[in-house]
């Protein structure tokens, strides 16, 4: 019945070829319009797993309690000094706040007024005592700088600082640091190099850490979900604002963007990078391969048009089914070209073989349908079943790919039996003067016959010997490793991940109240894998009474010096020159009466001041800017610090409180891991340790663990579904359990060897390349069905037949399609192409070499078909010869 139905369908489409082609063109045109108008892709890796999983529900509940991070852009501002970073980020945040059409909120993460006011309270009592003592003794210097922020004021402040040396109460060696830092800054400006003086570094007495030179701003952009990159407008606005403010020129600040929105946008940008060139190159190579396989321009055009029709229709129906493609289901196009073309090549190569025996075009098509109908239908059904087996799983990325690709395989099968015969009828390709198979493979056929046991046993031995390797098969569950580290957002994220204070890989536990938060924190601190624990109580400084007393005392001492800001008239350039020269002379005198590092530093600064006095006014202005711009920031921060007040949970500002306490009063407890935050094993150990005591915990390490379990379970389930469904399908058609095994055993061998090869070449499985496994089922079953059906029909010398020609060139076409993925600059897509190519190689060899040896000689050898004499052929249909 099946063969009859397929034959009648092909004969009908050949008889009414033009009607079929017109109808196909109309359907393809409509599908193309729909796909163009409704094309959508989501690059959010979080959408690759089903949202109804319990741990995903906990994540959404946490995001609802502490909103903002999911749809945010994180702006990272780096500068050479803390003062420049602060000023640049403040200017940028202020300008972005004036663009409400693009940004819902703008929140400086580390410049909240709460911290700028109470920052000194977070020092220890000993540290604060040193700070207040040093600032109090620097009162005259601060007063000179605040009242006269100019080169004259700077030299006056330096003179005040040297009074102790002049009076003998201080040695010159004790002020080497400020003298050297000042000389370094002046010398850089005189040499035409960018320079800025850091007052923070001067006061702290140590070089700043990277986190000290970094400021972060979190913005919630207005997203355009109609665009392929929803946050592109907001990102461009941030970059333009930074350029308009001249942050790079005036502050030497670098502005980088990261966060979920920026990473998703750049993810899509990476995927589409070079996509057009790769696609065009792939099409050209596919055309070359089709020529080598089919040797007829008319047949190639027919196969190619048939492929295009199927692809466009699949794209439209796929978008209807899934709505928006994801980072895995977007590969349906490559899979369709790689697998869908197999049906066209199988039909076309068989047609060529039949046309060699029968010069009548329609007769050859009818004969092709009779001989290819059953194996092609079974192969299509098995491939579709392999993909559709992933639909019920929780791995949404592959589940949606299964829906689209499974549907595409059925469409490719249907068009190969309808559109392709119609096109061949219209194009009227010439007859085939020679046999289509490969006589060159005759020795291989003979070898497989004579050494069948050795080939089967050797292949099985290789597969079994490599089984211990599977214990070392690694699955990389970290989605960040699928992204290109060359793009700004990912590189910035990885940079931040190395800073434990950013807590990118932290785990959070939600508790009802402060008492439970404190108890949970104590339990977390006892876990060996936990390095640091924070709660809202961590924002309450200890020993506040004594610290506030020290700060108030300092405020009284500095009140008068700080209140005199800009009290003096700006000096003229001549006055600045005189001040510079006077201070240089003072330093020279002090150095003359001393020796050692202090004298050397004094002489060096004196020489620098003299050169600056002799330089042009532009150089002096540049030096003044290098000192005064950070000075204003430092003085502003000092004024804020002196306004510290008692801190408690009840008087924390809303902007700070909402980071730790939800709107309904629940509190979060945050745990930070020990060890390398970029190491997956470290994160997984950390996640397991915390989850063992707090199953309700959420965070990146927990997500890594749970997503790994979800994916493993999904593939076990899908693999079981696929094998059972394909086995049942094979049983229905083949009717023999032995023949079912002859089809499935080579498939399993190819799968095992593919995974063993992954271990040998050091290729981990990941979210993206794991789709090679359903492909292995698809391609493997299709190829092996062709061979088992030919073998059951009594065909011998399989490697010399047209079937092997079709399989080889189909595999090469698929390899070309996958090669375009391998060349992608996106690591996830590239790894997908690598594993697809590897699985294709093992599958093809299992089908072409292992399966014929496994099957052996057919049970019954088919009798050769009678060949029509030329006179009979001519009489049958002269117009088609």
MOSULFEN-V62383 format. One record per helix or strand of 3 or more residues. SS is the DSSP state (H for helix, E for strand). FROM is the first residue (numbers start at 1). TO is the last residue. If there is no record, write none. Layout:
<<SS & FROM & TO> <SS & FROM & TO>>
This chain:
<<H & 2 & 15> <H & 17 & 38> <H & 45 & 48> <H & 54 & 65> <E & 73 & 78> <H & 82 & 96> <E & 103 & 108> <H & 113 & 122> <H & 125 & 137> <H & 139 & 147> <H & 151 & 161> <H & 163 & 167> <H & 172 & 190> <H & 199 & 204> <H & 210 & 213> <E & 214 & 221> <H & 232 & 244> <H & 247 & 251> <E & 254 & 258> <H & 260 & 272> <H & 275 & 294> <H & 297 & 322> <H & 329 & 357> <H & 361 & 388> <H & 396 & 427> <H & 439 & 450> <H & 452 & 465> <H & 467 & 472> <H & 479 & 482> <H & 488 & 497> <E & 507 & 511> <H & 514 & 525> <E & 530 & 534> <H & 536 & 539> <H & 544 & 563> <H & 573 & 592> <H & 597 & 614> <H & 617 & 641> <H & 649 & 651> <H & 654 & 657> <E & 667 & 673> <H & 680 & 693> <H & 700 & 734> <H & 737 & 760> <H & 771 & 792> <H & 798 & 800> <H & 802 & 822> <H & 827 & 855> <H & 870 & 876> <H & 878 & 880>>
